[in-house]
Amino acid sequence: MDTRLQKLIFENPAVFKVSKGEETLWLNPLKEPFELIRDELSVTKEQIRDASERLDRFAPFIEEAFPETKESDGIIESPLREIENMKELLSQKFSIEIAGRLLLKMDSDLPIAGSVKARGGIYEVLHYTEKLALENGIITEDDNYRELVNHKDFFNKYAIHVGSTGNLGLSIGIMSAVIGYRVTVHMSREAKQWKKDKLRSYGVNVIEYDGDFTEAVHQGRALSDTDPMSYFVDDENSINLFMGYAVAAERLERQLEEMDITIDEEHPLFVYLPCGVGGAPGGITFGLKHIFGDNVHCFFVEPTNCPSMLLGMASELHNDVSVYDIGLSGITHADGLAVGRPSKLVGKLMEKLLSGVFTIDDYRLYDFLRDLDKSEGIFIEPSACAAFKGVLGLEEYLDGRAYVEDNELTELMDNAVHIAWATGGALVPSKERGEFMETYL
Ligand SMILES: *Cc1c(COP(=O)(O)O)cnc(C)c1O
């Protein structure tokens, strides 16, 4: 280990702690009141609006190409559900009081891709598709985009490449193949066999690597660069992916209104988001801050063996440091979170917005998976279960309680709304579900 890293580990208590691979809560010391920084953010609310309107334009196409979205008129959205029984179960099991209400944002059930990646991944493919179609006179902005289902031959001239640990590949692969692109997914070592099989059934070219996500991205980009007709989806640096995720916030706002749930100075909102490279939780956080400002408190959750965003933000080194650099393996059962080097784009954008990051041991993912199944009859995948660490975490840690006090929330916690963001699950085959239910680490 070089001296820069040794210094980093021994002089930064947060980094020292994560380097031991222990569960922890890191509070972000650089967080600022939202009003003070709103105008200095490099991404604006107008950009979120723009993304949202683009998704609306594509709704007729989505509805036509994916009949499962008929009911929602081609809008890809997931339920928000109160999980009172899970709250009871967790309170009893851990002998703590979870004040306020507990909701589950079920991106596990998002149509088409069955994970949060149906937001960012699909949006990015649509963004590119619109650009190509407009530039080549296939459609105008005033046309009904349903028309695009008839232009597979046109899109087949173009290629799309993406690196993935599994779910991003599923989302980009399925959408791209249905539009007509030649699509190649570069899968890292974590990717589950059934995800590769599913993609191949859509005619997607799947290339498998023994290396990690960073490696798969690197190889994918190199291959994409050899083809002038190819577009590379860059999960580490894509502003489009980020905007697709950010749209989740205005949708959530509407769902909360429909449930008669108010978020304001008296009613704080806590959101717990499983984090890999950072795009999904970062984009969602960004959107939420623009709507709820200081009344929303966003926390990421990462595996103890792969806390890349925590490391990048706490050290302020972002993508200049990886979990391997501090002696961690990066290997985790949370395949969707197995990213050893964080996105710099997201880390910088989160610098003054994010409340903190929790880490969770792998064995607990399966405990939460069983708890949710038992109490609510809901299945979500192990990566998504990381969110529940956050639900317990504020009470579990002294720093968590200090956060509540320092933000003058103590008296308000009975009014609090906690949202565990369930980031994936619907497409997991029943055989794998059975195996997860029986997994004890
Ligand atoms: C990708 C993914 C995440 C995290 O998203 P990032 O953009 O990689 O941070 C969380 N949960 C699941 C199930 C995922 O597939």
The ligand as a Gaussian input file, in Angstrom:
#p B3LYP/6-31G(d) Opt

LIG

0 1
 C      -27.778000      -0.839000      -9.791000
 C      -28.476000      -1.173000      -8.565000
 C      -28.407000      -0.356000      -7.438000
 C      -27.544000       0.878000      -7.324000
 O      -27.476000       1.718000      -8.445000
 P      -26.117000       2.435000      -8.819000
 O      -26.487000       3.378000      -9.897000
 O      -25.159000       1.378000      -9.288000
 O      -25.612000       3.085000      -7.592000
 C      -29.108000      -0.746000      -6.326000
 N      -29.856000      -1.869000      -6.308000
 C      -29.957000      -2.671000      -7.381000
 C      -30.818000      -3.889000      -7.296000
 C      -29.270000      -2.348000      -8.554000
 O      -29.363000      -3.153000      -9.603000

